[in-house]
Amino acid sequence: MVNKEMALLGTQRSVIRELAEYGRVRAQEIGKENVFDFSIGNPSVPCPPQVTETAAELLANTDPVLLHGYTSAQGDQEVRERIAENLNARFQADVRADNLYITVGAAAALCSCLNGLVCPGDQIVVNAPFFPEYKVFIEKAGAEMCLVDADTEAFQINFPLLEQAVNPNTKAVLINSPNNPSGAIYSLETVEKLAELLEAKSALFGHPIYLISDEPYREIVFDGAEVPFLPSIYANTLVCYSWSKSLSLPGERLGYVLVGDQVEDAETVYAAVAGAARALGYVNAPSLFQQICSRCVDLTSDISVYETNARILTEALTGMGFRLVPPQGTFYMFPETLEKDDESFCRRARDMDLLIVPGSGFGCPGHTRISYCVPTERVERSLPVFQALADSYK
Amino acid sequence: MVNKEMALLGTQRSVIRELAEYGRVRAQEIGKENVFDFSIGNPSVPCPPQVTETAAELLANTDPVLLHGYTSAQGDQEVRERIAENLNARFQADVRADNLYITVGAAAALCSCLNGLVCPGDQIVVNAPFFPEYKVFIEKAGAEMCLVDADTEAFQINFPLLEQAVNPNTKAVLINSPNNPSGAIYSLETVEKLAELLEAKSALFGHPIYLISDEPYREIVFDGAEVPFLPSIYANTLVCYSWSKSLSLPGERLGYVLVGDQVEDAETVYAAVAGAARALGYVNAPSLFQQICSRCVDLTSDISVYETNARILTEALTGMGFRLVPPQGTFYMFPETLEKDDESFCRRARDMDLLIVPGSGFGCPGHTRISYCVPTERVERSLPVFQALADSYK
């Protein structure tokens, strides 16, 4: 008598969560230090001290009725002004406060965009490898997900397949760069080619094809890599952002949607995002953290540990014979598995108390995701286990 | 090219917000003290000092990675245990932590219940007067709202009409007691009669009809009035709660759904709620405020001001010839308007800088909502204006 699809979604445990749960149980049996858990993408470095200081300062010196009161649905005006200013300074953009809709994290941002845009019969195109919750969000919004197989050479975009996938029913292409699970960043060349393709297809089909850019990892890049600012490259871009990773605040749920003036019929698109957020029950994004994040918008957590871990793992795994695209950001890497069946490979790793996630769930079999948002010492101590895993295939 | 219904929802300003906006502009013209704004239901008393102290203590003494990290989707285990303990102590209930699903406020709780339960063709029955966002939430969940006209004598339930409204397509009845906008509390007699009706109809139609009980005002009651605990009275009850009003934290978005073991097939119902929350993009409820609210679950803000305001207004308005049901809780009252056309009446009030909301929007024309979550001195200074309004109809 309940909605069966929803009950199924509420019952199915994700492979990742199950693996993490296994890790917790195993840690009780053999000691936490003996389980090499690379399953979950939970930031391992604390938020910058300024976040805690700002919180304390606001709590001590602001009228609680204002501090904890409803904000406007789109988010507090000054909050949006601070964020716009930051974007304009960094990306030579021309963002106004009213282009921003503050959301309860990136998931809410994505759901607001999808539910705001999707009409019956629409399709949303996603490139593998992809974050598996996209499928849940897309289908709940009433659209069909069209998956484009991965470019496994560089984890850019498989353009011949993308070209085939985009059709008159395509409402949007949803991308995620820096990418979970590959750690790759779409290069300027890639996004320019993507823009060209979408412009051509929009003209051909006589309606805009939106680009929804999910960017929670924008700030977590290595070796000074640059993440192109998409609204400057493709007009009909909607950016979804979150402070979950950059400020290590995943539980606090704070993000935004950016619908810049360059979007065709921007006011209507913004209204659709706002209307969807309203209909999904998102009254406003948490008020205290609106103030905190917007005041700390120039900061990030100390993300150097992720870069260190990436370097150690890339070198070591390559030396062991793993094929991998060196990650340019995030806290993930996505090497090829040493047997075709990635689930079997990850089971073998699990039996060595090395917890890594099969690529199949990300739409990219034959690979495994390693989440290295963990202390560097765990990475170092895990290397002999990776070696033993590799040796077992020799 | 966007979803037109969503764009419309994002464009339409609510009557209440428009009135509040008018009030802000008018305050700049004639001074804040000369505008008697009773439009918005925003708590006017601060959160208890313990909320601020708990926040400061947690920020100072907890590992930020844990404090601000993802919780499980259903909410932190200890958080749910504290809330369950509180419910059990107050209502002689038998709630376990796993019966609770922590949500991003009451709106998210409602949307998770509705989206979890609704199947194509379902109807949700709502009694007038009702909170207008219910219609938005119900329709987005894919159901039709069936409105039952108000019992304007006592703002209990119009049972003859409810009996007619419940049909084989009825998935749930959604109630709100203490009620926004009437301030009435459904009596034990009312809820027992409701339970009897729903049991009979469930048996007749061969499937459960759920009772969704939206209870953000549970703690705000006057003169020791009691709000019956519905899971003890009707088995298939889902309770939606929020700390927005009781702790004056409406912007922080913290609430829960309670699916007790007494619900038929409780695990499946809980899974459906959880699955819907997931598909709507609610990853977890804000983590810091999960800790804060659950530690302050025995407290409320100083709500005596609402009772004082209710008494002053009830006496004064009755003396002026207004007909009204004295509120038993919340911070609203819902007198009859002095002309049939409540919108015309509220326009006349507005021209006297008295901002009150027409009842039509709540499904109950010929009435007006007065939100008295304002300083008592504003209530007192408003009385001559109410008098002038009444006199203008003599």
Boltz contact constraints between the chains, C-beta under 6 A:
constraints:
  - contact:
      token1: [A, 1]
      token2: [B, 207]
      max_distance: 6.0
  - contact:
      token1: [A, 1]
      token2: [B, 208]
      max_distance: 6.0
  - contact:
      token1: [A, 2]
      token2: [B, 117]
      max_distance: 6.0
  - contact:
      token1: [A, 2]
      token2: [B, 268]
      max_distance: 6.0
  - contact:
      token1: [A, 2]
      token2: [B, 269]
      max_distance: 6.0
  - contact:
      token1: [A, 2]
      token2: [B, 272]
      max_distance: 6.0
  - contact:
      token1: [A, 3]
      token2: [B, 116]
      max_distance: 6.0
  - contact:
      token1: [A, 3]
      token2: [B, 118]
      max_distance: 6.0
  - contact:
      token1: [A, 3]
      token2: [B, 119]
      max_distance: 6.0
  - contact:
      token1: [A, 3]
      token2: [B, 272]
      max_distance: 6.0
  - contact:
      token1: [A, 6]
      token2: [B, 116]
      max_distance: 6.0
  - contact:
      token1: [A, 6]
      token2: [B, 272]
      max_distance: 6.0
  - contact:
      token1: [A, 6]
      token2: [B, 275]
      max_distance: 6.0
  - contact:
      token1: [A, 6]
      token2: [B, 276]
      max_distance: 6.0
  - contact:
      token1: [A, 7]
      token2: [B, 268]
      max_distance: 6.0
  - contact:
      token1: [A, 7]
      token2: [B, 271]
      max_distance: 6.0
  - contact:
      token1: [A, 7]
      token2: [B, 272]
      max_distance: 6.0
  - contact:
      token1: [A, 7]
      token2: [B, 275]
      max_distance: 6.0
  - contact:
      token1: [A, 9]
      token2: [B, 275]
      max_distance: 6.0
  - contact:
      token1: [A, 9]
      token2: [B, 278]
      max_distance: 6.0
  - contact:
      token1: [A, 9]
      token2: [B, 279]
      max_distance: 6.0
  - contact:
      token1: [A, 10]
      token2: [B, 271]
      max_distance: 6.0
  - contact:
      token1: [A, 10]
      token2: [B, 272]
      max_distance: 6.0
  - contact:
      token1: [A, 10]
      token2: [B, 274]
      max_distance: 6.0
  - contact:
      token1: [A, 10]
      token2: [B, 275]
      max_distance: 6.0
  - contact:
      token1: [A, 11]
      token2: [B, 271]
      max_distance: 6.0
  - contact:
      token1: [A, 42]
      token2: [B, 69]
      max_distance: 6.0
  - contact:
      token1: [A, 42]
      token2: [B, 70]
      max_distance: 6.0
  - contact:
      token1: [A, 46]
      token2: [B, 64]
      max_distance: 6.0
  - contact:
      token1: [A, 46]
      token2: [B, 65]
      max_distance: 6.0
  - contact:
      token1: [A, 47]
      token2: [B, 64]
      max_distance: 6.0
  - contact:
      token1: [A, 52]
      token2: [B, 59]
      max_distance: 6.0
  - contact:
      token1: [A, 55]
      token2: [B, 59]
      max_distance: 6.0
  - contact:
      token1: [A, 56]
      token2: [B, 59]
      max_distance: 6.0
  - contact:
      token1: [A, 59]
      token2: [B, 52]
      max_distance: 6.0
  - contact:
      token1: [A, 59]
      token2: [B, 55]
      max_distance: 6.0
  - contact:
      token1: [A, 59]
      token2: [B, 56]
      max_distance: 6.0
  - contact:
      token1: [A, 64]
      token2: [B, 46]
      max_distance: 6.0
  - contact:
      token1: [A, 64]
      token2: [B, 47]
      max_distance: 6.0
  - contact:
      token1: [A, 65]
      token2: [B, 46]
      max_distance: 6.0
  - contact:
      token1: [A, 68]
      token2: [B, 249]
      max_distance: 6.0
  - contact:
      token1: [A, 68]
      token2: [B, 251]
      max_distance: 6.0
  - contact:
      token1: [A, 68]
      token2: [B, 252]
      max_distance: 6.0
  - contact:
      token1: [A, 69]
      token2: [B, 42]
      max_distance: 6.0
  - contact:
      token1: [A, 69]
      token2: [B, 251]
      max_distance: 6.0
  - contact:
      token1: [A, 70]
      token2: [B, 42]
      max_distance: 6.0
  - contact:
      token1: [A, 70]
      token2: [B, 250]
      max_distance: 6.0
  - contact:
      token1: [A, 70]
      token2: [B, 251]
      max_distance: 6.0
  - contact:
      token1: [A, 71]
      token2: [B, 251]
      max_distance: 6.0
  - contact:
      token1: [A, 104]
      token2: [B, 104]
      max_distance: 6.0
  - contact:
      token1: [A, 105]
      token2: [B, 283]
      max_distance: 6.0
  - contact:
      token1: [A, 107]
      token2: [B, 281]
      max_distance: 6.0
  - contact:
      token1: [A, 107]
      token2: [B, 283]
      max_distance: 6.0
  - contact:
      token1: [A, 108]
      token2: [B, 281]
      max_distance: 6.0
  - contact:
      token1: [A, 111]
      token2: [B, 281]
      max_distance: 6.0
  - contact:
      token1: [A, 116]
      token2: [B, 2]
      max_distance: 6.0
  - contact:
      token1: [A, 116]
      token2: [B, 3]
      max_distance: 6.0
  - contact:
      token1: [A, 116]
      token2: [B, 6]
      max_distance: 6.0
  - contact:
      token1: [A, 117]
      token2: [B, 2]
      max_distance: 6.0
  - contact:
      token1: [A, 118]
      token2: [B, 3]
      max_distance: 6.0
  - contact:
      token1: [A, 119]
      token2: [B, 3]
      max_distance: 6.0
  - contact:
      token1: [A, 136]
      token2: [B, 279]
      max_distance: 6.0
  - contact:
      token1: [A, 140]
      token2: [B, 279]
      max_distance: 6.0
  - contact:
      token1: [A, 207]
      token2: [B, 1]
      max_distance: 6.0
  - contact:
      token1: [A, 208]
      token2: [B, 1]
      max_distance: 6.0
  - contact:
      token1: [A, 249]
      token2: [B, 68]
      max_distance: 6.0
  - contact:
      token1: [A, 250]
      token2: [B, 70]
      max_distance: 6.0
  - contact:
      token1: [A, 251]
      token2: [B, 68]
      max_distance: 6.0
  - contact:
      token1: [A, 251]
      token2: [B, 69]
      max_distance: 6.0
  - contact:
      token1: [A, 251]
      token2: [B, 70]
      max_distance: 6.0
  - contact:
      token1: [A, 251]
      token2: [B, 71]
      max_distance: 6.0
  - contact:
      token1: [A, 251]
      token2: [B, 287]
      max_distance: 6.0
  - contact:
      token1: [A, 252]
      token2: [B, 68]
      max_distance: 6.0
  - contact:
      token1: [A, 252]
      token2: [B, 286]
      max_distance: 6.0
  - contact:
      token1: [A, 252]
      token2: [B, 287]
      max_distance: 6.0
  - contact:
      token1: [A, 253]
      token2: [B, 286]
      max_distance: 6.0
  - contact:
      token1: [A, 268]
      token2: [B, 2]
      max_distance: 6.0
  - contact:
      token1: [A, 268]
      token2: [B, 7]
      max_distance: 6.0
  - contact:
      token1: [A, 269]
      token2: [B, 2]
      max_distance: 6.0
  - contact:
      token1: [A, 271]
      token2: [B, 7]
      max_distance: 6.0
  - contact:
      token1: [A, 271]
      token2: [B, 10]
      max_distance: 6.0
  - contact:
      token1: [A, 271]
      token2: [B, 11]
      max_distance: 6.0
  - contact:
      token1: [A, 272]
      token2: [B, 2]
      max_distance: 6.0
  - contact:
      token1: [A, 272]
      token2: [B, 3]
      max_distance: 6.0
  - contact:
      token1: [A, 272]
      token2: [B, 6]
      max_distance: 6.0
  - contact:
      token1: [A, 272]
      token2: [B, 7]
      max_distance: 6.0
  - contact:
      token1: [A, 272]
      token2: [B, 10]
      max_distance: 6.0
  - contact:
      token1: [A, 274]
      token2: [B, 10]
      max_distance: 6.0
  - contact:
      token1: [A, 275]
      token2: [B, 6]
      max_distance: 6.0
  - contact:
      token1: [A, 275]
      token2: [B, 7]
      max_distance: 6.0
  - contact:
      token1: [A, 275]
      token2: [B, 9]
      max_distance: 6.0
  - contact:
      token1: [A, 275]
      token2: [B, 10]
      max_distance: 6.0
  - contact:
      token1: [A, 276]
      token2: [B, 6]
      max_distance: 6.0
  - contact:
      token1: [A, 278]
      token2: [B, 9]
      max_distance: 6.0
  - contact:
      token1: [A, 279]
      token2: [B, 9]
      max_distance: 6.0
  - contact:
      token1: [A, 279]
      token2: [B, 136]
      max_distance: 6.0
  - contact:
      token1: [A, 279]
      token2: [B, 140]
      max_distance: 6.0
  - contact:
      token1: [A, 280]
      token2: [B, 280]
      max_distance: 6.0
  - contact:
      token1: [A, 281]
      token2: [B, 107]
      max_distance: 6.0
  - contact:
      token1: [A, 281]
      token2: [B, 108]
      max_distance: 6.0
  - contact:
      token1: [A, 281]
      token2: [B, 111]
      max_distance: 6.0
  - contact:
      token1: [A, 283]
      token2: [B, 105]
      max_distance: 6.0
  - contact:
      token1: [A, 283]
      token2: [B, 107]
      max_distance: 6.0
  - contact:
      token1: [A, 286]
      token2: [B, 252]
      max_distance: 6.0
  - contact:
      token1: [A, 286]
      token2: [B, 253]
      max_distance: 6.0
  - contact:
      token1: [A, 286]
      token2: [B, 286]
      max_distance: 6.0
  - contact:
      token1: [A, 287]
      token2: [B, 251]
      max_distance: 6.0
  - contact:
      token1: [A, 287]
      token2: [B, 252]
      max_distance: 6.0
